[in-house]
Amino acid sequence: MTTLTRDHFTTLDQQDPLAGFRQEFELPAEHIYLNGNSLGVLPKTAKARARDVVEQEWGQGLIRSWNTADWVGLPRRVGDKIAGLIGADAGEVVVADSTSVNLFKLAAAAVKLRPGRSKILSEPGNFPTDLYILQGLEAFMDGRVQLNTVHRDEILSAIDEDTALLVLTQVHYKSGSMFDMAAITARAHEVGALVLWDLSHSAGAVPVALNSVGADFAIGCGYKYLNGGPGAPGFLFVAKRHQAQLQQPLSGWFGHASPFQMRDDYEPAPGIERMLCGTTPVIGASLLEIGVDIMASADMTLVREKSLQMGQLFIELAEQRLGGYGFGIASSKDPALRGSQVSLTHAQGFAIMQALIARNIIGDFRAPDILRFGFTPLYVRFVDLWDCVDALVDIMATRDWDRPAFKSLTAVT
């Protein structure tokens, strides 16, 4: 293993074909931001867009802007743009609600497409909201379906003729471990099961090819790698072959075939719009569109190449410089099995992360012992990785983490 130096990382930044994208984002001076896998940074043009939506479209256009500013078209318009990032076709993705609500809508609808089957399959340690929503669906249906969780190494063998739906997160939120989407989807289809993929840590970070692998359904987050802002609406995907048969449980008026005819009886829209429910969050969806447009202008092949290179270098730095301080590496060293993050483990992980954040190097912590570092190639520099590990070395060598202030749990970690 070659001994790495800061100069090596500086040279990589000078050669980076994606370096120009950094100037499109609002990054606080003297900060290193390695938490885009939790909340993306602010695109500079989003500020002007927010003013325009609030001051002009809302302030001056008033209710006319549903037509004149095409507010009514936001869910489908932004959805079609996201479709290009996840290997879907126009008319298969819509922006709506939150990932949690979208998961409930799709999971309930998918189970209804497989009558007589009683099993929803997932993995323990999946993102908590996914498991909570599925537990809620199980309780709501009075035991007619049961949630079964099995270790990820046992999932392929656990899919059987009683499986109605498989719900997995492509890139695991803690470890960054990545499933083989094609193999799992193919196995599920062999026995007639459906698959719902959570792309919250995938969209905008790793190549996703939903239609190429024959995916049925997917959900995703708008405020991580898509840089849509805190609480940005989520998105959902339904393959066209399922749309006409899909009956979603939250049959709100925006999912109606003719919402402004104001009829008493519900008639679902013929396409992806049937997955809408209530009124579009116009400000949030408008800002999300800015982040999506930036992501769509980047070459995803280059994004993935840089992400993998960053992950590999960060792992090498951790092994070379942090080996004596009790850190472990939770992420796979196989690049094909790793998303756009590297997670370290440490018994004092929370305090260490707080000490790092106090130095304006921002990652995050996930209980019980995970320190997460997300690599968003459009604005993270190679030298940021060196400086992050360099700070960790100093924090450990000086025991800077061992302060009472750094051990006091915060509401959000």
LINSULMO-V994666 format. One record per residue. RES is the residue in one small letter. SS is DSSP state (A for helix, B for strand, O for the rest). PHI is phi in degrees with one decimal (NA if undefined). PSI is psi in degrees with one decimal (none if undefined). Layout:
res = [RES,RES]
ss = [SS,SS]
phi = [PHI,PHI]
psi = [PSI,PSI]
This chain:
res = [m,t,t,l,t,r,d,h,f,t,t,l,d,q,q,d,p,l,a,g,f,r,q,e,f,e,l,p,a,e,h,i,y,l,n,g,n,s,l,g,v,l,p,k,t,a,k,a,r,a,r,d,v,v,e,q,e,w,g,q,g,l,i,r,s,w,n,t,a,d,w,v,g,l,p,r,r,v,g,d,k,i,a,g,l,i,g,a,d,a,g,e,v,v,v,a,d,s,t,s,v,n,l,f,k,l,a,a,a,a,v,k,l,r,p,g,r,s,k,i,l,s,e,p,g,n,f,p,t,d,l,y,i,l,q,g,l,e,a,f,m,d,g,r,v,q,l,n,t,v,h,r,d,e,i,l,s,a,i,d,e,d,t,a,l,l,v,l,t,q,v,h,y,k,s,g,s,m,f,d,m,a,a,i,t,a,r,a,h,e,v,g,a,l,v,l,w,d,l,s,h,s,a,g,a,v,p,v,a,l,n,s,v,g,a,d,f,a,i,g,c,g,y,k,y,l,n,g,g,p,g,a,p,g,f,l,f,v,a,k,r,h,q,a,q,l,q,q,p,l,s,g,w,f,g,h,a,s,p,f,q,m,r,d,d,y,e,p,a,p,g,i,e,r,m,l,c,g,t,t,p,v,i,g,a,s,l,l,e,i,g,v,d,i,m,a,s,a,d,m,t,l,v,r,e,k,s,l,q,m,g,q,l,f,i,e,l,a,e,q,r,l,g,g,y,g,f,g,i,a,s,s,k,d,p,a,l,r,g,s,q,v,s,l,t,h,a,q,g,f,a,i,m,q,a,l,i,a,r,n,i,i,g,d,f,r,a,p,d,i,l,r,f,g,f,t,p,l,y,v,r,f,v,d,l,w,d,c,v,d,a,l,v,d,i,m,a,t,r,d,w,d,r,p,a,f,k,s,l,t,a,v,t]
ss = [O,O,O,O,O,A,A,A,A,A,A,A,A,A,O,O,O,O,A,A,A,A,A,A,B,B,O,O,O,O,O,B,B,O,O,O,O,O,O,O,O,B,B,A,A,A,A,A,A,A,A,A,A,A,A,A,A,A,O,O,O,A,A,A,A,A,A,A,O,O,A,A,A,A,A,A,A,A,A,A,A,A,A,O,O,O,O,O,O,O,O,O,B,B,B,O,O,O,A,A,A,A,A,A,A,A,A,A,A,A,A,A,O,O,O,O,O,O,B,B,B,B,O,O,O,O,O,A,A,A,A,A,A,A,A,A,A,A,A,A,O,O,O,O,O,B,B,B,B,O,O,A,A,A,A,A,A,A,O,O,O,O,B,B,B,B,B,B,B,O,B,O,O,O,O,O,B,B,O,O,A,A,A,A,A,A,A,A,A,A,O,O,O,B,B,B,B,B,O,O,O,O,O,O,O,O,O,O,O,O,O,O,O,O,O,O,B,B,B,B,O,O,O,O,O,O,O,O,O,O,O,O,O,O,B,B,B,B,O,A,A,A,A,O,O,O,O,O,O,O,O,O,A,A,A,B,O,O,A,A,A,O,O,O,O,O,O,B,O,O,O,A,A,A,A,O,O,O,O,O,O,A,A,A,A,A,A,A,A,A,A,A,A,A,A,A,O,O,O,A,A,A,A,A,A,A,A,A,A,A,A,A,A,A,A,A,A,A,A,A,A,O,A,A,A,O,O,B,B,O,O,O,O,O,A,A,A,B,O,O,B,B,B,B,B,O,O,O,A,A,A,A,A,A,A,A,A,A,O,O,B,B,O,B,B,B,O,O,O,B,B,B,B,B,O,O,O,O,O,O,O,A,A,A,A,A,A,A,A,A,A,A,A,A,A,A,A,O,O,O,O,O,O,A,A,A,A,O,O,O,O,O,O]
phi = [NA,-71.9,-70.4,-89.0,-130.8,-62.3,-59.2,-61.6,-70.7,-62.8,-63.5,-61.6,-64.4,-66.3,-97.5,-73.0,-70.6,-98.4,-58.0,-64.1,-68.6,-57.9,-70.8,-84.4,-120.1,-86.9,-114.2,-57.8,-60.0,62.3,-114.9,-117.4,-110.9,-119.0,-131.1,-66.9,-78.1,-117.2,-146.2,-70.0,-85.1,-82.4,-67.6,-58.1,-71.7,-67.1,-64.7,-66.4,-65.5,-62.0,-62.5,-65.0,-63.1,-75.6,-80.9,-96.4,-65.4,-82.5,-63.6,-103.9,-75.2,51.0,-68.1,-60.7,-68.8,-57.9,-100.4,-68.7,-104.0,55.0,-58.3,-64.1,-90.8,-55.8,-58.6,-76.6,-62.5,-70.8,-60.5,-62.9,-68.5,-64.2,-54.0,-65.8,-88.6,-123.3,72.2,-113.9,-98.5,-56.5,86.2,-115.1,-131.0,-138.4,-89.4,-165.6,52.2,-109.9,-60.6,-64.6,-64.5,-63.2,-63.3,-61.4,-58.1,-73.1,-64.4,-64.2,-67.7,-66.3,-60.1,-67.7,-74.0,-125.4,-62.6,89.8,-102.8,-118.9,-116.3,-105.2,-113.0,-148.0,-120.6,-64.1,85.2,-60.7,-55.5,-52.1,-61.8,-62.7,-68.2,-63.8,-62.8,-67.8,-63.9,-64.4,-64.8,-59.1,-67.4,-62.9,-91.5,52.9,82.3,-68.7,-128.4,-123.6,-85.0,-113.7,-118.0,-133.6,-56.8,-57.7,-72.3,-108.5,-64.4,-57.0,-76.7,-85.5,-75.2,-139.4,-68.8,-94.4,-81.1,-84.9,-147.8,-111.2,-121.5,-136.3,-96.0,-58.1,-113.0,-65.9,-67.4,-86.5,-90.6,79.2,-64.7,-119.2,-77.7,-82.8,-61.2,-64.5,-65.7,-69.9,-63.2,-62.4,-63.2,-61.5,-69.3,-59.1,-108.6,81.1,-85.4,-104.2,-129.1,-119.7,-101.0,-91.4,-105.2,-59.6,-106.4,-117.1,-60.5,86.7,-118.3,-132.7,-63.3,-126.2,-130.9,-57.4,-71.8,-63.9,-94.1,76.2,-61.0,-92.2,-141.0,-157.6,-128.9,-164.7,-103.8,-94.5,-112.7,-94.9,-70.0,-88.2,57.1,-87.4,100.8,-58.1,73.4,-57.0,-61.4,-89.1,-139.8,-140.1,-121.9,-131.1,-57.4,-57.1,-66.2,-100.0,-62.5,-66.4,-93.9,-78.9,-114.5,-85.3,-78.0,-102.9,-84.3,-83.7,-70.6,-75.2,-92.1,-77.1,-61.7,-139.9,-60.7,-94.0,-81.9,54.8,-79.9,-73.0,-92.0,-81.2,-130.6,-66.1,-58.6,-72.8,-120.2,-61.9,-62.1,-64.0,-85.6,-76.7,-130.8,-97.6,-62.8,-62.7,-74.2,-60.8,-65.1,-63.1,-67.3,-67.7,-73.0,-58.9,-60.1,-63.4,-62.6,-64.6,-61.7,-64.7,-62.3,-69.5,-83.3,-92.1,-81.4,-63.9,-64.3,-68.0,-60.4,-67.3,-59.9,-67.2,-58.4,-65.1,-64.2,-63.1,-60.3,-63.5,-66.6,-65.0,-62.7,-62.5,-62.2,-61.6,-68.1,-75.0,-113.9,-114.1,-58.8,-92.0,-112.7,87.9,-83.3,-119.2,-115.8,-85.4,-83.3,-66.8,-85.7,-85.1,-59.3,-69.8,-111.6,-129.5,-78.6,-99.1,-156.2,-128.7,-113.9,-102.8,-118.6,-164.4,-60.8,-106.9,-57.1,-62.9,-64.1,-62.9,-65.4,-64.8,-65.5,-68.9,-63.4,-62.2,-96.4,64.5,-115.5,-109.1,-119.5,-151.2,-122.3,-129.9,-58.9,-92.4,-151.0,-98.8,-104.0,-102.3,-130.0,-96.2,-112.8,-103.7,-62.1,-74.2,-136.3,-86.9,-95.2,-61.9,-66.0,-61.5,-65.7,-59.4,-65.6,-64.9,-66.3,-59.2,-67.1,-62.0,-58.7,-67.5,-60.1,-76.4,-64.5,-94.4,55.3,-61.3,-65.8,-86.6,-115.3,-55.4,-62.2,-82.8,-103.2,-85.9,-62.1,-96.8,-63.1,-119.2,-107.2]
psi = [125.8,136.3,125.0,149.4,162.0,-35.1,-35.7,-41.1,-37.1,-40.9,-40.5,-38.6,-38.3,-26.4,-0.3,117.5,-13.2,2.7,-33.6,-21.8,-24.2,-34.8,-9.7,-2.6,149.0,100.5,123.1,141.2,142.2,27.6,147.5,119.4,108.3,40.5,22.4,-13.3,-3.2,-47.5,118.2,163.5,172.2,119.5,136.1,-40.8,-12.7,-28.7,-46.1,-36.8,-39.6,-43.8,-40.5,-45.1,-44.6,-49.6,-39.2,-59.8,-45.9,-51.4,-42.8,-40.5,-25.8,-143.7,-16.9,-23.8,-15.2,-31.3,-52.2,-31.1,6.2,41.3,-37.0,-24.4,-2.7,-49.1,-43.3,-40.8,-49.0,-34.0,-42.5,-35.0,-41.8,-34.6,-38.7,-20.3,-16.3,17.0,32.9,169.9,160.5,140.4,7.6,-6.9,138.9,144.6,127.0,144.0,-153.1,169.3,-36.9,-47.7,-41.6,-36.8,-44.5,-46.4,-48.8,-39.6,-44.0,-41.7,-38.0,-43.0,-37.5,-25.3,-11.2,64.3,146.1,-10.6,142.2,2.8,129.1,128.9,132.9,-167.8,145.3,143.1,3.2,166.5,132.7,-44.0,-32.2,-46.8,-39.2,-43.9,-42.5,-36.6,-39.4,-40.5,-41.1,-45.9,-40.0,-33.3,12.7,41.7,3.3,-22.6,148.5,137.6,121.8,132.3,133.0,153.8,145.7,-29.1,-12.9,2.8,-46.7,-41.7,-18.3,-14.7,121.1,-173.5,-11.7,-2.3,118.9,-43.3,138.2,126.4,113.2,151.6,122.1,-47.2,117.7,136.0,-30.0,-55.6,-21.1,4.8,142.5,132.0,155.4,94.9,-40.7,-46.6,-42.3,-41.9,-42.5,-43.3,-42.2,-42.4,-26.2,-32.5,12.6,13.0,158.4,158.1,134.2,118.1,132.1,117.7,21.6,-33.8,19.4,-48.9,120.0,-1.7,-40.5,155.1,132.8,133.6,71.0,-49.5,-32.2,-32.8,-0.7,28.9,149.3,-53.9,158.6,153.8,165.0,168.5,142.4,-8.5,8.0,-106.1,-14.0,-7.0,43.7,-7.0,156.1,129.3,15.4,148.0,154.9,-172.0,161.4,152.5,134.1,120.5,141.1,-30.5,-18.1,-14.8,-42.6,-27.7,-10.7,126.0,104.7,150.0,-21.7,78.0,72.7,173.1,-26.0,-13.1,2.7,149.5,-34.6,75.3,-31.0,9.6,-13.4,42.4,157.1,-34.4,138.4,131.9,115.3,145.3,151.0,-21.6,-146.6,-23.5,-19.1,-16.1,-0.9,161.0,-84.7,-169.6,138.2,133.9,90.3,-45.0,-46.7,-43.8,-33.6,-39.1,-36.2,-37.6,-34.1,-48.7,-40.2,-40.7,-40.6,-45.9,-38.9,-21.3,-8.0,152.6,112.1,-27.6,-43.2,-37.0,-46.7,-40.9,-44.6,-41.0,-47.0,-39.9,-41.6,-43.6,-44.6,-43.5,-38.7,-41.5,-43.9,-42.0,-43.4,-41.8,-39.0,-36.1,-16.9,3.6,-28.9,7.0,11.4,13.2,147.0,168.8,114.8,-21.3,152.9,143.2,-7.1,113.5,-28.1,-16.4,17.2,133.7,-151.2,49.5,159.5,132.4,130.1,158.1,147.3,141.7,-27.8,33.7,-42.2,-49.0,-39.5,-42.7,-38.0,-37.4,-36.6,-43.9,-34.1,-20.6,15.3,30.9,109.5,111.5,-153.2,175.3,140.4,125.4,146.9,-16.8,22.8,126.5,117.9,137.6,111.6,140.2,106.0,100.3,-18.2,-21.5,-8.9,133.0,156.9,-39.0,-22.9,-34.1,-45.3,-48.8,-32.8,-50.2,-36.9,-41.8,-38.6,-40.6,-45.4,-40.4,-40.0,-42.7,-36.4,-2.4,34.8,-28.3,-21.1,52.8,144.8,-38.3,-32.2,-8.4,-1.6,114.4,136.7,163.3,-36.3,125.1,none]
